[in-house]
C-alpha cells in the first residue's frame, strides 16, 4: 500500500495532467490548487445559502438544473446524471453507494410520510425498460395521486 505522501504525489501528477482529483476542484492544475478551489467553492456555496435561506437556495439549484437540461437536451441531461452516479459509485465503492441510496430513501420516506412514499413506490413499480411509471399509468388509465409526493412541511 502506498504511503500518504506517495498517494498525494500521484494525485498531484494526475492533477497536472488535467484530471480532477478533488471533488469541486475542477480547473486546478495541482492537487493543492484543487483543494483550495474546492474549499473556496464550498464556502461560497455556504455563504450564498445563508443569504438566500433554504427555500431560495433550493430554488436557485432547481433553476440551474433546468437551464442545464435545456442546454444539453433530454438525452444529454440523462447521460450527465448517469455519469455522475457512476463517478459517485466509484468514489464510495459498492457498499458505500448502497448505504447512500438507503439513507436517501429513508430520508424521502420521512419527508413524504407512509402514504406518499407508498404511492411513489406504486408509480415506480409500473415502470418498465420501455416507459416510465407515469407514462404507463397514463396509457392504462391508472390513477396516481402525485399530490401525495409533496414533501410534508
Secondary structure, DSSP 8 states (H G I E B T S, - for coil): ---HHHHHHHHHHHHHTT---STT-TT-SSHHHHHHHHHHHHHHHHHHHHHHHHHHHHHHHHHHHHHHHHHHHHHHHHHHHHHHHHHHHHHHHHHHHHHHHHHHHHHHHHHHHHHHHHHHHHHHHT--SSS-HHHHHHHHT----GGGGS---
